[in-house]
């Protein structure tokens, strides 16, 4: 299995194509949230950090802004004022550090070296750790800063955290697994093409 993480050099066009692809995945899935197509937003930020870590200053804010715009469009399309929606509270803005936790996990993974097995282990660790921290910010922000939760307790927060972190982890891992399959396929085809040119 080719788990080459040597991602550079890439042309500007390739980086823009990667960003556009991630944006399209988020547009196609975020509007659904927990509907038939699971929301890929968490995986998008993790994969974005992996591939676009050298462009964090503009790539992360663009994807973050896109997430907010999608939420705004979906909420207002239902005839609801964005600022009065159940999910939009002061805790909503905790999505910025939450999503950056995922981005950072991808950045960290991109710098790792070692055997294929070691890299798979580091991938699993990065996904689990990133999702756990992201959930701390996103769920914690909603639980502690939203008026939707009337009686706030540490025990209640902990139970809510554990109730939701598993489904988010499974969804994120599913999409990251798909990205890994594409990554391995691309590097395999690239290696075969290079050998054919040299041969």
C-alpha positions in Angstrom: 0.0 0.0 0.0 1.4 3.4 -1.0 1.0 5.8 1.8 3.5 8.4 0.5 2.9 11.6 2.4 5.4 13.6 0.5 2.8 16.1 -0.8 5.0 18.7 -2.4 5.6 20.1 -4.9 2.1 20.7 -6.3 1.1 23.3 -8.7 -1.2 26.2 -7.8 -3.8 24.7 -10.0 -3.8 21.4 -8.2 -4.1 23.2 -4.8 -7.1 25.2 -6.1 -8.6 22.0 -7.5 -8.2 20.3 -4.1 -9.8 23.3 -2.3 -12.7 23.4 -4.9 -13.2 19.6 -4.4 -13.4 19.9 -0.6 -15.8 22.9 -1.0 -18.1 20.9 -3.3 -18.2 18.0 -0.9 -19.2 20.3 1.9 -21.8 22.0 -0.2 -23.2 18.7 -1.2 -23.4 17.2 2.3 -23.6 20.0 4.9 -27.1 21.1 3.8 -28.4 17.7 4.8 -26.7 17.4 8.2 -28.2 14.1 9.5 -30.4 13.4 6.5 -29.7 10.7 3.9 -26.2 12.0 3.1 -24.1 12.4 6.3 -22.4 15.8 6.8 -18.8 15.6 5.6 -17.8 19.0 7.1 -15.6 17.5 9.8 -13.7 15.3 7.4 -13.4 18.2 4.9 -11.5 20.3 7.5 -9.3 17.3 8.5 -8.4 16.5 4.8 -8.0 20.2 4.1 -5.4 20.5 6.8 -3.6 17.5 5.4 -3.4 18.7 1.8 -3.5 22.5 2.2 -1.4 23.0 5.4 0.9 25.5 3.6 -2.1 27.6 2.6 -3.9 27.6 6.0 -4.0 31.5 6.1 -6.5 31.6 3.2 -7.8 28.0 2.7 -9.1 27.5 6.3 -10.9 30.9 6.4 -12.5 30.3 3.0 -13.8 26.9 4.1 -15.0 28.3 7.4 -16.8 31.1 5.7 -18.4 28.6 3.3 -19.7 26.5 6.2 -21.4 29.6 7.7 -22.8 30.6 4.4 -24.3 27.2 3.9 -25.9 27.3 7.3 -27.2 30.7 6.6 -28.8 29.7 3.3 -30.3 26.5 4.7 -31.8 28.2 7.8 -33.2 31.3 6.0 -34.6 29.1 3.2 -36.8 27.6 5.9 -38.2 31.1 6.6 -36.3 31.3 9.9 -34.2 34.2 11.0 -30.6 32.9 11.1 -29.8 34.5 14.5 -32.9 33.1 16.1 -32.3 29.5 15.0 -31.9 26.7 17.6 -28.3 26.0 16.5 -27.1 29.6 16.3 -26.1 31.0 19.7 -22.8 32.4 21.1 -21.7 28.8 21.1 -22.0 28.7 17.3 -18.8 30.6 17.0 -17.0 27.8 18.9 -17.1 26.0 15.5 -14.0 28.1 14.5 -11.7 26.5 17.0 -13.6 23.2 16.7 -12.9 23.0 12.9 -9.4 24.2 13.3 -8.8 21.3 15.7 -9.6 19.0 12.7 -7.5 21.1 10.4 -4.6 20.9 12.8 -4.9 17.1 13.0 -4.6 16.9 9.2 -1.6 19.3 9.3 0.1 17.1 12.0 -0.6 13.9 10.0 1.0 15.4 6.8 4.3 15.8 8.6 4.5 12.2 9.8 6.8 9.6 8.4 7.4 5.9 8.9 6.2 2.6 7.5 2.8 2.1 6.0 1.6 0.5 9.2 2.9 3.3 11.3 1.3 5.9 9.1 -2.1 4.1 9.3 -1.8 4.1 13.1 -1.0 7.8 13.1 -3.9 8.4 10.8 -6.3 6.6 13.2 -4.8 8.5 16.1 -5.1 11.9 14.3 -8.7 11.3 13.4 -9.8 10.2 16.8 -7.9 12.9 18.7 -9.1 15.6 16.3 -12.7 14.6 16.5 -12.5 14.4 20.3 -11.2 17.9 20.5 -13.5 19.2 17.9 -16.4 17.8 19.8 -15.2 19.5 23.0 -15.5 22.9 21.3 -18.6 22.4 19.2 -20.7 20.4 21.7 -19.3 22.3 24.7 -20.0 25.6 23.1 -23.6 24.7 22.4 -24.1 23.1 25.8 -22.6 25.8 27.9 -23.4 28.9 25.8 -26.8 28.2 24.3 -30.1 29.0 26.0 -31.4 25.7 24.5 -30.0 23.8 27.4 -32.0 24.9 30.5 -30.3 23.0 33.3 -26.5 22.8 32.7 -24.5 20.3 34.7 -21.1 18.7 34.3 -22.8 15.3 34.3 -25.3 16.4 31.7 -22.5 17.8 29.5 -20.5 14.6 29.8 -23.4 12.4 28.8 -24.3 14.7 25.9 -20.6 14.6 24.8 -20.5 10.8 24.9 -23.8 10.5 23.1 -22.7 12.4 20.1 -18.9 11.9 19.8 -19.3 8.3 18.5 -21.6 9.2 15.5 -19.4 12.1 14.6 -16.3 10.0 14.7 -17.9 7.3 12.6 -19.0 9.8 9.9 -15.6 11.5 9.9 -13.7 8.3 9.7 -15.9 7.1 6.8 -15.2 10.2 4.7 -11.5 10.2 5.7 -11.3 6.5 4.7 -12.7 7.5 1.3 -10.1 10.2 1.0 -7.4 7.7 1.9 -8.6 5.4 -0.9 -8.4 8.2 -3.4 -5.0 9.2 -2.1 -3.6 5.6 -2.4 -5.1 5.2 -5.9 -3.7 8.6 -7.1 -0.2 7.8 -5.9 -0.3 4.2 -7.3 -1.4 5.6 -10.7 1.2 8.3 -10.5 3.9 5.7 -9.7 2.9 3.5 -12.6 2.9 6.5 -15.0 6.4 7.5 -13.8 7.7 4.0 -14.3 6.2 3.9 -17.8 7.8 7.2 -18.7 11.2 6.1 -17.4 10.8 2.6 -19.0 
